[in-house]
Amino acid sequence: MIRDATEADLPAILAIYNDVLANSTAIFSETPTTLEDRRQWFRARRDAGYPVLVATDDSGVLGFATFGDFRTWPGYRHTVEHTVHVRADARGRGVGRGLVTVLLERAGGLGKHVMVAGVDADNLTSIRLHERLGFQRAGTLHQVGCKFGRWLDLTFLERRLDERLEPGPARLTS
Ligand SMILES: CC(C)(COP(=O)(O)OP(=O)(O)OC[C@H]1O[C@@H](n2cnc3c(N)ncnc32)[C@H](O)[C@@H]1OP(=O)(O)O)[C@@H](O)C(=O)NCCC(=O)NCCS
C-alpha cells in the first residue's frame, strides 16, 4: 500500500535513510541524521504542499519517496527533484517503482512540468528503475561529490510531466 506519510512513520523513515546513508553512495553524506532532522524535513515538505509517501505492508514501512523544488529560484518553480529509498529487505519487488509512479502522478497533479532525479552514476539499479518509468539520462557531472574517500559522479535523469508549450505567467507572490 502506498499512502501519505504521517509523523508516526518518521522513525521507520529515519532507519531506512540512515541505513542507505551508511551502506551505499546513494546519499552524498557520511553523517547519520536524527529524528528531529527528519521531523523538520517532513514539516517543510508538508508546508510546501509537497508529498512524502510511504509504501507499507504488515512488516511496516518498506520505503519512502518525496520531492521538493529542484532549485529555489522562482524560474525553476515548474520543476521538482525527487528522492526514493527502499528498505534493504524489500528491494527488487516493485516498491521503488510503485513509489515513483505515485510521485509522478502527484507532481503532475500539482501542475509541475518536469521531474528530475540526481543519481550516483554507479547506481545502475536506480538509473534502470528511472529509465523504466520514462526518465531519460540528461548528463553526468563528474567528481562533484565524494564519500568513503573517493569522488562520486552524479547522473541527472529528467521526465516531462505534461505537454504544455508555455509555462504560464509568473506568480507575483511566493
Ligand atoms: C534503487 C531503489 C529505490 C529501487 O527500488 P526497488 O524497489 O528495489 O526497485 P523495483 O523492484 O521497483 O524495480 C524497479 C526497476 O528497477 C530495476 N532494478 C530493480 N532491482 C534491480 C537490480 N538489483 N539490478 C538492476 N536493476 C534493478 C529494474 O529495472 C526494475 O524494473 P523491472 O523489474 O520492471 O525490470 C532501491 O533498490 C533502493 O532504495 N536502493 C538503495 C537506495 C537507493 O539507491 N536509492 C535511490 C537513490 S537515487
The ligand as a Tripos MOL2 file, in Angstrom:
@<TRIPOS>MOLECULE
LIG
   48    50     1     0     0
SMALL
NO_CHARGES

@<TRIPOS>ATOM
      1 C1         17.0030    1.9970   -6.1570 C.3       1 LIG1
      2 C2         15.7450    1.5290   -5.4160 C.3       1 LIG1
      3 C3         14.9520    2.7570   -4.9770 C.3       1 LIG1
      4 C4         14.8880    0.7120   -6.4080 C.3       1 LIG1
      5 O1         13.7170    0.2970   -5.7380 O.3       1 LIG1
      6 P1         13.3070   -1.2480   -5.7710 P.3       1 LIG1
      7 O2         12.0400   -1.3950   -5.0470 O.co2     1 LIG1
      8 O3         14.4560   -2.0570   -5.3080 O.co2     1 LIG1
      9 O4         13.1050   -1.4620   -7.3400 O.3       1 LIG1
     10 P2         11.8650   -2.1790   -8.0570 P.3       1 LIG1
     11 O5         11.7180   -3.5640   -7.5200 O.co2     1 LIG1
     12 O6         10.6890   -1.2730   -8.0070 O.co2     1 LIG1
     13 O7         12.3970   -2.2870   -9.5290 O.3       1 LIG1
     14 C5         12.1830   -1.2620  -10.4700 C.3       1 LIG1
     15 C6         13.1830   -1.4370  -11.5920 C.3       1 LIG1
     16 O8         14.4900   -1.2150  -11.1080 O.3       1 LIG1
     17 C7         15.3820   -2.1290  -11.7370 C.3       1 LIG1
     18 N1         16.0000   -2.9630  -10.7220 N.ar      1 LIG1
     19 C8         15.4960   -3.3460   -9.5370 C.ar      1 LIG1
     20 N2         16.3800   -4.0700   -8.8520 N.ar      1 LIG1
     21 C9         17.4580   -4.1780   -9.6610 C.ar      1 LIG1
     22 C10        18.7200   -4.8010   -9.5180 C.ar      1 LIG1
     23 N3         19.0480   -5.4930   -8.4110 N.pl3     1 LIG1
     24 N4         19.6020   -4.6880  -10.5390 N.ar      1 LIG1
     25 C11        19.2760   -3.9770  -11.6490 C.ar      1 LIG1
     26 N5         18.0980   -3.3570  -11.8220 N.ar      1 LIG1
     27 C12        17.2100   -3.4670  -10.8510 C.ar      1 LIG1
     28 C13        14.5820   -2.9480  -12.6940 C.3       1 LIG1
     29 O9         14.6660   -2.3600  -13.9740 O.3       1 LIG1
     30 C14        13.1900   -2.8250  -12.1770 C.3       1 LIG1
     31 O10        12.2310   -2.8660  -13.1540 O.3       1 LIG1
     32 P3         11.8100   -4.2430  -13.8380 P.3       1 LIG1
     33 O11        11.7400   -5.2700  -12.7420 O.co2     1 LIG1
     34 O12        10.4900   -3.9270  -14.4320 O.co2     1 LIG1
     35 O13        12.8760   -4.5050  -14.8260 O.co2     1 LIG1
     36 C15        16.0690    0.6340   -4.1940 C.3       1 LIG1
     37 O14        16.7590   -0.5070   -4.6290 O.3       1 LIG1
     38 C16        16.8720    1.3430   -3.1220 C.2       1 LIG1
     39 O15        16.3170    2.0110   -2.2800 O.2       1 LIG1
     40 N6         18.2090    1.1920   -3.1530 N.am      1 LIG1
     41 C17        19.0860    1.8080   -2.1670 C.3       1 LIG1
     42 C18        18.9520    3.3330   -2.1010 C.3       1 LIG1
     43 C19        18.9570    3.9680   -3.4650 C.2       1 LIG1
     44 O16        19.7520    3.6280   -4.3310 O.2       1 LIG1
     45 N7         18.0370    4.9190   -3.6530 N.am      1 LIG1
     46 C20        17.9010    5.6340   -4.9030 C.3       1 LIG1
     47 C21        18.6720    6.8870   -4.8440 C.3       1 LIG1
     48 S1         18.5520    7.7830   -6.3930 S.3       1 LIG1
@<TRIPOS>BOND
     1     1     2 1
     2     2     3 1
     3     2     4 1
     4     2    36 1
     5     4     5 1
     6     5     6 1
     7     6     7 2
     8     6     8 1
     9     6     9 1
    10     9    10 1
    11    10    11 2
    12    10    12 1
    13    10    13 1
    14    13    14 1
    15    14    15 1
    16    15    16 1
    17    15    30 1
    18    16    17 1
    19    17    18 1
    20    17    28 1
    21    18    19 ar
    22    18    27 ar
    23    19    20 ar
    24    20    21 ar
    25    21    22 ar
    26    21    27 ar
    27    22    23 1
    28    22    24 ar
    29    24    25 ar
    30    25    26 ar
    31    26    27 ar
    32    28    29 1
    33    28    30 1
    34    30    31 1
    35    31    32 1
    36    32    33 2
    37    32    34 1
    38    32    35 1
    39    36    37 1
    40    36    38 1
    41    38    39 2
    42    38    40 1
    43    40    41 1
    44    41    42 1
    45    42    43 1
    46    43    44 2
    47    43    45 1
    48    45    46 1
    49    46    47 1
    50    47    48 1
@<TRIPOS>SUBSTRUCTURE
     1 LIG1         1 GROUP 0 **** ****
